[in-house]
């Protein structure tokens, strides 16, 4: 039986990955901050249905000693490093925390592996924010990085650290450069979830208005469960490489509004307010991924449409609210 270690196991991607690995017969271990014990309802809800099948370790990426103790006691075959300060807005406001978590955490994990288990396959979770203002659309594995946010900078730094360990210590270090990916487990701070939650509020009797920034802003949005399948496939590939994982389609925030509101028969124009204060700086480069390499070498592809993703988010949230009434 293979053993896998997941950082960020309580997040959207980590929870789906844990489920996938359990289905594949893995022994699954995950790193969880001690604060989660005090507030399991809000911090552990994504893994609550499988928590008895998991091996949970309490600690922090920033704490080298807690990590090395875990790895000395367990010989992992695969390590999926998903934990990060990932919301771009928070990354700007909390730049020190972002850099500490995303860079030092990656360095600590890789340092531990070189010391106790350098045969463990290591997956680094990259991001389309690494491309930033790269000057060309679409982006693929050959596109140079030019990050424009603290988060993007931290991810490029983590990527370069991972590449250094790969080259200097002959480790299997691979990377998935993932574009935006959504699901019912998306955190409430993201615009997709903000919109789908509002629609459910409306259906349940709310009379509020939804404040948004630039609704013409476009992104490459995919489905989280598909992207987690891609992570696993990347780690199984014969050689350690980087792969861009994306839908290859652009959709606007306005598209999300149209689909989400129409689920219950509403016209989004009746309920949203566009506020300049919420607008992010205009992007010079449109972030649109080209996943040709992943499709050819991994046989990976998207399983559901963008419209289905948004509808699923509305439907799931509605049923959860009704069940908890």
N, C-alpha and C positions, 0 to 999 in steps of 0.2 A: 504493500500500500504506500503510495506517494504521500509525502507530508509537505504542506504548503503553509507559508506565513504571509498574512495580509496586513499591511498597515492601512488605516482608513477603512477598516472592516465595517464600521457603523454607518458609513456614508452610502450614498446611492450606489456607486460602482462597487464598493467593497461588499455590500450586502448581496448584490446580484452575483458577484464573483464567488462568494462563499457558497451560495446555493448551487451554482454551476459545478464547482469543484466537489461538493458533497455528492451531487448526482453522478459524477465521474468516479466516485469511490475514493477520493482523497481523505486524508486526515487533515482537517483544516484548523489552523491556529490564527488568532488575530490579536493585534495590539490595541488596547483601549485605555484611554486616560482614566485615572482614578476618580475624577469628578463624575464620571458616568455612573458610578455606584450610587452617588447621592441623588441622581436625577435620571433613573433608568427609563422612565416613561417618555421623556423627550430626547434622550441620547441613544437609547438602545432599541427603539421601536422597530427599526428596519430589520433587525436580526432576531426579534423576539420569537418568531415562529421556528427558528432553527437553533436557538441559543444552547439548547441541551445537547446538540450534536457538535458544538464547537469547543475548542480549547482556547479560552480567553486568558490573555496575559495583560496585567495592568502595568502601565509604564508610559514613558514619553520618548519620542524620537530624540529630543534634545538631551536625554540622559543616557550617556554611553554605557554606564554600568548596568542599568536596568536591561538594556538591549543585549549586552554580552552574556548576562546571566541566563536570559531566555535561549540564546543560540548555543550556549555551552551544554544546556540540558536537552536540546533537540537538534537532530540532524535533518534540516529541511532540504527538500529537493528543489523547491521553488520559492522565491520570495517576490511578492507583488507589492511594490512600493507605491501606494495610491494616496496616502495621507498628505495633505497639503492645505495651506491657506489658499483657497481657490477662487473666492469671489473677488473679482477685480476691484470693486468699490471698496471693500474692506482692505484689500491689499494696499490701496493708496493711503487710506486712513491709518493703517497699522503696519507701516512699512518695516519697522524693526522686527515685529513678530513674524511677518511674512518671510523676510530674509532668513531669520533664525530657524524657523520651521522647515522651509523649503530647501535651504542650502545645507545648514548644519545637520538636519535630520537625515538627508541623503548621504552626507559624508560619514556620519556615525554608522549608519547601516552597512555601508560598503566597507568601512574599516573593520567592523565586527566580522563580516564575512571573510575578509582576507586573513583575519586572525584565527578563526575557528572552523570555517567551512567554505573555502573558495571554489568548491565544486557546485555549490548551490546556484541555480539559474536565477538571475536577478532581472526583474522587469521594472523599468522606470516609466512612470506616467508623465508623458510629455503633453503639450497643449498647443493649440493653434495660435495662442497668444505669443508663442515663441517667434513666430514669423513677423508679427507686428507690421511695421511699415516696410515690407520687403520689396515693394515696387513691382511685383508681378502677380497676376491672377490667372489660373488657379495655382496653388502651391503643391509641391510634391516633395519627396525626400531630398532632392537636389537643390531646393530653394534655400538661399541663405537666410539665417535668422537676423532679425532686426527689431527686437522687442521695443514696445513703446509704453509699457506699464511696469510697475514694480514687480507684479506677479510674473509677467513675461520674462523679465530679467532674472528673477529667481529660478524660473524653470530652465532657462538656457544655462544658467550657472550649474544647476543640478545635473543637467544633461552632459555638460562638459566634464564635470567631476566623474560621472558614471563612465564616460568614454575613457577618461584617464585611467581608471581602475581596470577597465576592460583591456586596455593596451599594455599597462604596466604589470598587471598581475595575471594575465591570461585567463580572465574570468568570462563567463557567459553573461554578458550584460546587453539587454535588448531594450528597445523603446517603442512605445506606441504614441504617435503624435495625434492626439484625439481632438476633433472639433467638438463644438457644443453637442451635448447629448442629453436627452430629457426622458422622463418617465414619471409615473405617479409618486415615486420616491424622491423626486427633486426637492431640494431645500426651498423653503418659502421665500428666500431672499432673491431668487432668480426670476426674471421677468415672465417666463413661461408659467411658472407656478403662481406668481402673483396674479396673473390674468385668469388662469383656470380656477383658482381659489375664489376670486371675486365673482366669477360667474355662478359658482355654487352658492355663495353668500346671497346673490341676487335671487336665485331660485328659492332660497329658504326665507326670503322676506326682507332682505336688506334694501335700503333706499339710498345708499351712498353712491358717490361717483368714484371712478377709478382714475387716479392721476398717473400719467405716463410721460416719458420723455419723448425722444424722436421715434415716432411709430413707423417712419420710413426706413429706419435702420435695418439692414439685412444681415443674416447670419446663415451659416451652414449648420443646420440642426439635424441630429440623428436620434436613434433610439438606444438608450443605455444598455439594454440587455444584449443588443447586437454588438455593441462596442466591447462589452465584457467577453463575449465569445471571441472577438478579435484578439483581446489581450492573451487569452489562453492559447490561441493558435500561434501567436507571435513567440510565446515562450517554448512551444513545441517545435518550432522551426529548427532545421538542422544547424544553421549558423546564427549567431547573435546579430540581429540587424534592426534597423529602424523602419517603421511603417507608418504612413499617413493613413488615418482611419476617419472617413468622412462620408457624408451622404452624396456630396457632389452637386447639391442643389441649394439655391439661395431662396430664403423666405424672409419676409419682413415681420416686424412686430405687429404691424397692421394685419397681416395674414393670420397671425395667431389669434388676434382679437376677433376677426371675422369668423374663423372656424369655431373658436370656443363659445362665443356668444350665440352663434346659430345652433349650437347643440340643443339649446332649450328654446330656440325660436326667437331670440333677441337680435336687435340690430345694435351692434357695438357703438355706432355713432351717437346713440342716445345716452350712453353711460360713461364715456371716457372724456377726460380733460387732459390736454397736452400742456405741459408746463416746461418752460425754458430751463428752469432751475434743475430739472431732472435729466436734462440732455447731456450726454457725454460729448467730448470733442469729436468732430467729424473725422472719420478714418480716411487716410489717404489711399490705403490699399484695402480692397475687399477681401476678406478671409474666406476663401472657397477652396476646399480640399480636392486633390486628385488622388484617389485610392487605387489607381491601376495596378500598382505593385502588389498590394494586399489581395486584390481580386485574382491576379494571375498566380501568385506564389502560395497564397494561403487558401484560395477558394472562398474568400470572404465576400459577403454582400449584405445589404440592408434587407430586412425581412418585412417591414411594414412602411406605409407611406407617412409623410409628415402629418397629413390630416388625421390619420388613425392614431398617431402619437398624441396629438392634442385632445382628440375625442376621448381617448383612454384616460388621460389625466383628469378630464372633467368628470367622466363617469365614475372613476375610482374614488375621487374625492367626495362626490355626492353620496355614494353608497356608504362610505366610512362615516360621514356626518349623520346620515339617517340611522345607521346601526348604533351610533353613540348617543342618540337622542334619549 
